[in-house]
Amino acid sequence: MKAPNFNLLDQDGKMHNLSDYKGKKVLLYFYPKDMTSGCTVEAQSFRDNLDELKSRGVVVFGVSKDDVKSHKKFCEKESLNFDLLSDESTEVCMAYGVWVEKSMYGKKYMGIQRESFLIDENGEIIKHYEKVKPEEHVAEILADLN
């Protein structure tokens, strides 16, 4: 399946487009919110394993609804070494099917489902990770890349 294209700003205000990464694998991971416990664990895991992912030709992007300023703060606080993309409009989240109805304490609301997509060098989704566990996710990706 062809991966939906995106045009999103990173934490430094730089625009990223999926087509800019043709010829490379892209791991697009969607997460609910900057500086929350699960999202921090997941981001730290990508940070700590980035060299291994890069050695396998993978570019990593985190995507949430948070704005560029929030992403900048999160990157600095956690010394993140990859880009976080801001999807304030949720257009990209909707295109990937991760903008869903959630429920907490009986209250329903719309939010980002923690899921990831591994996209090949030609822009095709080769793996869709659903029900991601933040502490295990990177190991799962690395196993699939072997």
TIMI-645589 format. One line per 8 residues: for each residue x, z, y of C-alpha. Coordinates in steps of 0.1 Angstrom, whole numbers, plus 5000, padded with zeros to 4 digits. Each point is the difference from the previous one (the first is absolute). Last residue first. Layout:
% residues N
X Z Y ~ ...
This chain:
% residues 146
5168 5103 4916 ~ 4978 4995 5031 ~ 4970 5018 4983 ~ 5022 5031 4993 ~ 5011 4999 5037 ~ 4963 4999 5011 ~ 4990 5029 4978 ~ 5030 5021 5012
4989 4993 5036 ~ 4965 5012 4993 ~ 5006 5033 4982 ~ 4999 5025 5028 ~ 4974 4982 5021 ~ 4975 4995 4970 ~ 4984 4966 5006 ~ 4965 4995 4988
5004 4962 5000 ~ 5032 4980 4999 ~ 4995 4963 5003 ~ 5028 4979 4984 ~ 5010 4964 5004 ~ 4982 4992 5033 ~ 5012 4965 5009 ~ 5019 4994 5033
5025 4976 4985 ~ 5029 5026 4997 ~ 4977 5024 4981 ~ 4976 5026 5014 ~ 4998 5035 4986 ~ 4968 5016 5014 ~ 4994 5037 5005 ~ 4971 5024 5001
4991 5033 5017 ~ 4964 4993 5011 ~ 4997 4998 5038 ~ 4970 5016 5016 ~ 4962 4998 5007 ~ 4980 5032 5000 ~ 4976 5019 4977 ~ 4997 5038 5003
4994 5020 4968 ~ 5032 5021 5005 ~ 5020 4967 5002 ~ 4986 4966 4992 ~ 5015 4965 5003 ~ 4985 4967 5009 ~ 5026 4973 4998 ~ 5027 4981 5020
5023 4991 4971 ~ 4986 4965 4992 ~ 5031 4980 5010 ~ 4982 4981 5027 ~ 4983 5033 5011 ~ 5033 5017 5005 ~ 5013 4970 5019 ~ 4971 5001 5024
5002 5038 5003 ~ 4999 4996 5038 ~ 5028 5026 5004 ~ 5021 4982 4974 ~ 5035 5014 5010 ~ 5029 4991 4978 ~ 5027 5025 4989 ~ 5034 4985 4996
5028 5013 4977 ~ 5028 5025 5004 ~ 4978 5031 5006 ~ 5019 5030 5015 ~ 4970 5022 4993 ~ 4994 5012 5036 ~ 5012 4967 5015 ~ 4978 4978 4978
4970 5023 5005 ~ 5004 5000 5038 ~ 5004 4962 5001 ~ 4969 4996 4978 ~ 4980 5022 5023 ~ 5011 4979 5030 ~ 4992 4967 4982 ~ 4964 5011 4993
4987 5015 4967 ~ 4977 4978 4979 ~ 5025 4999 4972 ~ 5025 4976 4985 ~ 5034 5008 4984 ~ 5024 4970 4996 ~ 5027 4996 4974 ~ 5022 4969 4995
5009 4994 4964 ~ 5030 4979 4988 ~ 5010 5022 4971 ~ 5029 5015 5019 ~ 4975 5007 5027 ~ 4979 5022 4977 ~ 5031 5020 4989 ~ 5011 5004 5036
4965 5011 5009 ~ 4998 5028 4975 ~ 5003 5031 5023 ~ 4979 4984 5028 ~ 4973 4988 4975 ~ 4999 5035 4986 ~ 4999 5015 5035 ~ 4971 4978 5009
4980 5010 4969 ~ 5006 5037 5006 ~ 4990 4996 5037 ~ 4968 4982 4991 ~ 4991 5027 4975 ~ 5005 5028 5026 ~ 4987 4985 5032 ~ 5025 4987 5026
4985 4966 5005 ~ 4966 4992 4985 ~ 4982 4983 4971 ~ 5026 4979 4982 ~ 5003 4963 4993 ~ 5031 4987 4983 ~ 5012 4964 5004 ~ 5029 4993 4977
5014 4966 5009 ~ 5022 4978 4978 ~ 5021 4976 5019 ~ 5001 4962 5003 ~ 4972 5000 5026 ~ 5004 5031 5021 ~ 4990 4985 5034 ~ 4968 4988 4984
4988 5036 4997 ~ 5001 5004 5038 ~ 5017 5028 5018 ~ 4999 5007 5037 ~ 5025 5024 5015 ~ 4985 5029 5021 ~ 5026 5025 4987 ~ 4977 5018 4976
4990 4966 4985 ~ 4974 4976 5014 ~ 4978 4980 4977 ~ 4993 4963 4993 ~ 4987 4998 4964 ~ 4995 4973 4973 ~ 4977 5007 4971 ~ 5020 4999 4967
4992 4970 4978 ~ 4987 5009 4966
